Amino acid sequence: MDAHEWLVVNALPGMGALRIAQLLARQPQWPAGWLAALPSRAASELRLWLEQPARSPLQNVIDETLAWQQSAPSRHILHRDHPAWPALLNELPDPPVVLWAQGDLGALEGPKLAMVGTRRPTGEGTHNAQAFARDLARRGWCVVSGMALGIDGVAQRAALNAGGSTIAVLGCGVDVIYPASHRDLHEQLSRLPGGLVLSEHPPGTVARPAFFPRRNRIVTGLSLGTLVVEATEKSGSLVSARLTLEQNRELFVLPGSLHNVQARGCLALLRQGSAHLACSVDDIIADLGHWAEAFIPPDDDTKQGVSAGVERPSNQEPLPESLPETLPDDLLTSLSATPTPIDLLVHATGVTVSDCQQRLLMLELDGWVSQQAGGWVRLPRP
């Protein structure tokens, strides 16, 4: 089936992801088998489109989607017969039928780990999310999350700034920025190498509360496992944790203080014995590394990094072990106590995005700069 046919199937009335998945399990022939198996209303709509597409409202769905796709080279329509379709999604009982994608499809190629957590992280939670996302990215892993406030956005920014890959699955159309304060992150995910935005909703679809739990099944379904960084006892992140277990994927949590309200959900998961304790990325790779190898070609340099734990950015030159004695004045002088977005730093310094990300990473590791909401800041030196 081609993209047009999958878009029609996705738009059939009275269906939905679960019913379509159940029908697909019967492997019907297109279109006769579908017409015979569909409920009467859906079958009538499909027959009208097959015989007189100009009269069918389903054709409007195709025309609108193709117009959106053709307006930019980074826009794609993914389905089961698309070469970039993530096969792990087919293991779900209700995988999405179609995914609208905006950004770099290369982000779908490597092993993926979902990172989720509270929208109000502590300083420690923010630091841990950045450290884990950065380390995963440097080892060739893709960070998957929902571009939400808090841990989601922190982890995805860190992965991009480390020169790695990250996928945001939205509970709205890929062209709708939600939350609005993440406009810069949405732009980076849509245009930077390794960034990708996905949604099962057509462009223009506004965010609704009911969409977010459905979104979470795709976040976890794309991934070999899920890492919960910080979560309260009633956190939405625990929905992702439950979905991870239901999907037979591995669940990891970071330990937290007994006095930290934002860590009580994580502690509860550990107490229940349903999650693995993760103190470092090595703990995660020890459990998932053998699965990750299936996503990395044997001749890919990244495989060596994942298998041996070598911290090397995907498709990047190895990072220098230390900073040179002469610091890059043009970059540091462009920073202040006010957060500066990376695109402004690139413009101010005249370097490439990749070079700027690598330099910022080295400066952060050495304590010169820090990433905060809205961009990068220069830290005071003792």
Secondary structure, 3 states (H helix, E strand, C coil): CCHHHHHHHHHCCCCCHHHHHHHHCCCCCCCHHHHHHCCHHHHHHHHHHHHCHHHCHHHHHHHHHHHHHHCCCCEEEECCCCCCCCHHHHHCCCCCCCEEEEECHHHHCCCEEEEECCCCCCHHHHHHHHHHHHHHHHCCCEEEECCCCCHHHHHHHHHHHCCCEEEEECCCCCCCCCCHHHHHHHHHHHHCCCEEEEECCCCCCCCCCCHHHHHHHHHHHCCCEEEECCCCCCCCHHHHHHHHHHCCCEEEECCCCCCCHHHHHHHHHHHHCCCEECCCHHHHHHHHHHHHHHHCCCCCHHHHHHHHCCCCCCCCCCCCCCCCCCCCHHHHCCCCCCCECHHHHHHHHCCCHHHHHHHHHHHHHCCCEEEECCEEEECCCC
